[in-house]
Amino acid sequence: MASEIGDFLRAKRERLTPEDCGLPNFGQRRVPGLRREEVALLSGVSPDYYVRLEQGRARQASDQILDAVARTLRLDAVETEHLHRLVHPDRVQPSSPNRSTRAGILALLDAMTDVPAFVLGPCMDIIAANLLGDAVLAMPQDPHRRNAARQVFLDPDARAYYPDWENVAIETAAHLRRVVGLRPDDLRLRSLIGELTIDSKDFARLWARQEVVTKSHGTKIVHHPNAGRLEFSYETLTLPGEPDQMLVTYTPSNETTRDALTALGSWNADAPTGRPTTATPRTPAAPQG
């Protein structure tokens, strides 16, 4: 955890310049961004204290000090929350993720006949999906491959499926970074990060950026292998009683997408809903690794 604190803080100070913070810049610098002593000065702490903070040796740092550092580094609310969790991992409540979805949620998915919907686990596994959700995601049945992160970084067809692949990849890596902060002792999550780092140079590149985001809502554009371009507004909701699971819904953004969903629904009409299916007419190539 100590190296994670240092990596995070270094990445954030390296993206700022002295001019950004109202400090004079005295010529060439050996390293990009703010120096440690500059962050310390702007945060109202001693240089030695800030060095210990980056080294993970300031576990008793107060919330006020961490907030001051966050303001200096211009962290947003999600990044500030992440910094607090890294410094005070004892405050993170341990949990045991449930890899299945209760019957009531499956029934809710089945009832959502006009909107693609699925349940996402902490490792970005697709735990369950309704008929349209399976049709839009176009993933194979193998549970290991029904994983949104593996699809983005290990599926050779991912760049064709996601027209805006780079931004999707950035969001995915940043979402996983936040989940690691929430679940520092999750060995399965750590294993996924290791797999992606080894098997995907793109993931390793984006993981090193130390970005953190909350994927709560936004737009999603995909190029489906059967239906063509689909445009959605998505919402992500934490399930009551299942804090490690999120219900994700895709609302069509235009008539073309609505018509395409109608066609996809008819093609998959014989498939069981609310659970992984294999009825999609064509699935992307299986992820490697």
Secondary structure as UniProt FT lines:
FT   HELIX           2..14
FT   HELIX           19..21
FT   HELIX           36..43
FT   HELIX           47..54
FT   TURN            55..56
FT   TURN            59..60
FT   HELIX           63..72
FT   TURN            73..74
FT   HELIX           77..87
FT   HELIX           89..91
FT   HELIX           103..111
FT   STRAND          117..120
FT   TURN            122..123
FT   STRAND          125..129
FT   HELIX           131..137
FT   TURN            143..145
FT   HELIX           148..154
FT   TURN            156..157
FT   HELIX           158..161
FT   TURN            163..164
FT   HELIX           165..182
FT   TURN            184..185
FT   HELIX           187..199
FT   HELIX           201..207
FT   TURN            208..210
FT   STRAND          217..224
FT   TURN            225..227
FT   STRAND          228..239
FT   TURN            240..241
FT   STRAND          242..252
FT   HELIX           255..267
FT   TURN            268..270
//
